[in-house]
Amino acid sequence: MIDPGRIIVALDFSKKEDALKIVDELEGLINFYKVGLELFLSEGAQILKILKNKGKKVFLDLKFHDIPNTVYKAVKSVLQYEIDMFTVHASGGIEMMQRAVMAVKEYSYRENIPPPKILGVTVLTSLNDEELTQVFSSPVAREVLAKNLALKAKQAELDGVVSAVSSVKTIKELCGKDFTVVTPGIRLKDANFHDQKIVATPYEAFCEGADYIVIGRAITETSPRRAIITMINPQ
């Protein structure tokens, strides 16, 4: 069985009752949960407080992307909820990412608490090469773009990136083994891809060097959930 401590379950719901039902069902098995835009906008900071009160680790995936000062202030506003990891878009530029790092350093120093990890989102797993070419109006390989954005995130002193499994090995080689890589787009064998274009199994992700994998609907929309997680084997 794959180490469940490296599995982040995505709570992609609009109501906290639905999200907490998953958390309670996976008690003692999964300790790390992702809160994204849908749940955060519906329930606000309350859901973060509830998860922390339950002793859970929180990955706040809001993908901050704005002018540097706005991102700086936004990061400052969410740090009070003791999140463990959060995202900014690496495409926002080095200055924007550096301002996020500054916000974390200032807050952590003032409060004397461990800083959360900051991850730069490279290329969304819902985009393939064809769609990237349409966006940039010229041929763009997602692997090249992911590599370049990861290097910018490293330069800005982020802790790591969010990237498809196909880019993990290259990113680790370029940015170092301690540079955290979290991989979304994880699907169990023969599962529905939904809106994801770039997918991989848990085994493939860890073989490539991923530190954490994010699994959402493959677990939350199936049952029995505990059994599904325990059956995720390392091969």
N, C-alpha and C positions, 0 to 999 in steps of 0.2 A: 504493500500500500504506500502511496505517495504521502509524504509528510503533510498533514492537514494544516500545519502552521504556515505553510507556503501557499495556501489556497485562500483567496479573497472572494467572498460571495457577494455578488452585486444585488443590492436591494432595489431593484428597478420597479418600484411601485409608487402610486400616488397617495396611498393612505398608510399611516404608520401602523395601523392594526394588521395589515397584510404583511408588512415588513417584519414586524415583531413576532408574528406567527412563525416565520422562517427562523428567526433568531432563537426563539424558544425551542423549536423542534430540533435545531442543530446544537443545542447547549451541550458543552463538554466535548464537542467535536471540532467546530469551527469557531475561531475567536476574532477573525478579521473580516470586516464588512465594508463594502463600498456604498457611499451615499452619493448619488448623482443629482443632476438638475431636477428631474421629475419629483423625487421625494423631498429634496431640500426646498424647492419652491412651494410644494404643497404643505409641508409640515414645519418648515423653518428650522431654527436652531434647536427646537425642542427634541427632534429626533436624535440629534447629536448628543444632547445631554442624557437622553434615555439610554442610548447605547453605551456611553461612558459610565453611567451609573451601574450598568450591568457588567462592567469590567471588560468591555469589548474594545478592540482596536478599530479606529475609524479612518478610512481612506476617503477623503472628501474630494470628489472628482467633479469640480465645477469648471475646470479648464479656463482659468482666467486669461483674458486676451484683450488688452486695452492699452491706452497710453501708460507709460511707466508709473506716473504718480497715482493714477487711478488704481492700478494693480497693487501698488505699495499700500494704499489705504484699505483696499479690499482684503488683502492678506492680513493686515493688522486687525481687521474686524472679526475674522474667523478664528484667529489663534486663541482667543479667549475660551474656546470650546474644547481645548486640549486634544485636537485632532492629531493623528499619528503620521498622516501623509496627505498631501494635496497636489493638485496639478495646475500648471500654467501651460499655455500653448507656446512651444519653443519657437514657432513662427512669429511670435510677438517681438522677437529681437533680443539681442544680448542685454541692452540697457533695461528693458522691461523685466527680464529674468533676474538681473542683478538687483533691481529694486525689490523684488520679491524676497531675495536672499537677505537683503538689508533689513526688511521688515521682520523676518524671522529672527535674525541675530539680535536685533534691538529688543524685541519682545522677550525672547528666551533669556537674555542677559538680565533684563529688568525683573522678570518673574522668577529667575533662577530655576528654570525648568529645562528638560531636554528639548531640543528643537525638533519639530516634525520634519520628515523628509519632503523635499520639494522635487517633483518629477515634471520634466518637460514632455508634453505630448508631441510626438513626431508626426506620423501620418496616420490618420484614422483608418481603422481596419475595414471601414465601409467603402473606402476608395481604392479602386484598382488603377493600373497604369493608364487605361483609356480615359477614365474620368479625370485623372490628374492632368493629362494632356489637354482636355477640354478647359480646365480651370486656368492653366498657364498659357494656353494657345500655342504650345509647342511641345514636342515629345519630352516627357519627364518620367524617369524610372523611379518608382517609389523607394527602391532600395537605396539609390543615390541620395534622394531627398532625405530619407530617414537617417542615413549616415551623417550627412551634413548638419542636420538639425541636432543630432546627438552631440556632435562636436561643439556646436554653439552652446548647448546646455552645459557641457563640461567646462567650457571657457567661462561661462557665467557662474560657475561654482554650484550648480544644482547637484543634488544627490544622485540623480539618475533620470531615466526617461520611461515613457510608456511607448512600447513599440510592438509591432507584429513579430511573431516568432521568426519569420524569415530574415529579420534584421538583427536578431539578438547576438549571434556569434560575431558578426562584424563589429557591432557596437562594443562588445566586451573587448575585442582585440584592440580597438582604437582608443577606448576610454578607460580601460582597466577593469580587472575582475571585481573591484570594490564598487564600481559604478553600478548602481541598482537598475535592473531592467524588469519592468512589470509588463506582462503580456496579456492583452485582451483577446477577443476573438477565439476563445477556447471552446471547443465543442467536443463532446464525447463521440466515440466512433459511431458512425451512421446516424448522427443527430442532424436535425434541421439547422441549416446555416442562418435562417431568418434574414436579416438585412446585412449580415457580415459577408464581405467578399474574400478577406484574407483570414483563414482559419487554421487551427492546428489542434491536435489532441494534447492533453496534459503531458503525456510521455514525450511527445515531440518537443514541447516547450522546454521542459527541464533538460532534455538532451542537448538542446542548443545553448543552455546556460541561463535560462530565465531564473530570476530570484523569487518572483511570485507570479501566479497566474490568477486572472480574474474570470470567474465563471458565474454567469447569470441564469438565463432561461434554461440552460441545459440541466440545471439543478432545481431552480425555483418553480419551473412549470412542469415538473415530473415528480413521480413518487414511486416508492418510498424514498425520501431525500437522504436520510442517513445511510441507507443501504447503497445508494448510488455513489455517495462520496467514498465509502469504505471499499467499494469495488473499483475505484480508480487506481489501477495498479501500475507499477513502474515499467511496463513493457507493452 
